[in-house]
Amino acid sequence: RRVLFRSEASRVVCEEPPTPLRSLDKAIPRDVGAIAERCLKKDRRDRYYTAGELSADLVYASRKENEKNAREIRATNVRVTSGGGEGKGSLIYTLDPRFVYFQDVKLTLPVREFSPVFGDKVAQALQPYQFLERPRVTLEGKVDLEEKFRTQMTATGVSPKGVRYSVAGKLLEFAETDFKVQVEGKKVVVSTLKPARVLGGWVEELEVVNQGEPGAKQQTTYFRIKDLDFGDTVRTYFDNARYGGKLGGEIRLQGPAEDWKTWQGYGLWRVDALKSPGLGEFASAINKPVEWLGDLGENATLDFALAQGRLKVKKLTIHSKLVETIGEGFYDIAADRWENFFLRQNLIGPMGLPFRPFSEMLEVEVTGSIKNPVFKAKNFDDR
């Protein structure tokens, strides 16, 4: 049977397929477009039979679209206050996988109280650092809330009052600190952005790298120091108040993060204006007759290596106007004990050089501890 149409519009509606909604607007969800197209099918057998069937598809499409939108939550210009500080910036939360992205987030919030929000890994990385005030911190990057070591985040901060941090088992106080924390998977790097004050001097450069999973972390530490109070340093680590001077140099250490006594490493240190009633007492005795000259110019250099808690002194040189002292041997840090350590002393000539013909003028073996050293003259054992 031939059908007659009163207008071209009627013919198009009855014969030609409808234009897909998504071709008109890509923002229309695919499921909603498919439902509309089914409703407009020419053959009624291809359309929904009942309103209930149509309603079921609409509910399913709506739920699916809500779940899709819920996988990413954006929050711009957020401001949070807590503990007298605040945090502000933009965040993006994703639910599959679970990440939080920071975009120019600036914080003055209490670090220890707030860091667990970003997951256990970030909280553990910041746990050793005891800030003396709320630092000003800027965050960029993403944090893995599922703790699968996919975090990539950089935090830079400023803390004029500073932070307390344990170095080789002793809690030190660093002031005027500008720092950076980088988290990349299982690797956490903490470094200084400018010199920080500690023990009366300066840490010109510091980098601490922790890598690995909790309980099996390996730590690498490098620092370069200048003009530290040598007396405060010895007092802090060895409970001995008789030393003095200005300490400088560098050291690199590595080993298990939880057991510094098994670390390995090496370093080169120098002490100017040295006061050393222990190792330098022989030099002081020989210099005694000319103390009226004033400053005896005593200083020391120490080239050393560290392995399993034992310090190998490759070469210790204590130099004054009249005497040069050379030492080498071992020092057990954990036991505070000198082992196979020997000193040789030589007179200094008029040109500032030691009298080599009279080298080993006095050779001694050092035992005991740094606090209570014992000296035994080897040259005169049989005399």
Secondary structure, DSSP 4 states (H G I P E B T S, - for coil): -PPP-SSHHHHHHHHSPPPPHHHH-TTS-HHHHHHHHHHT-SSGGGS-SSHHHHHHHHHHHHHHHHHHHHTEEEEEEEEEEETTEEEEEEEEEEETTEEEEEEEEEE-S-HHHHGGGG-HHHHHHHTT-EESS--EEEEEEEEETT-SS--EEEEEEEESS-EEEEETTEEEEEBSEEEEEEEETTEEEEEESS-EEETTEEEEEEEEEEESSTTS-EEEEEEEEEEEEHHHHHHHHH---S-EEEEEEEEEEEEETT-GGG-EEEEEEEEEEEE-TTTTHHHHHHHGGGGGG-----EEEEEEEEETTEEEEEEEEEE-SSEEEEEEEEEETTTTEEEEEEEEEEEB-TTS-B-GGGTTSEEEEEEE-SSSEEEEESTTTT-
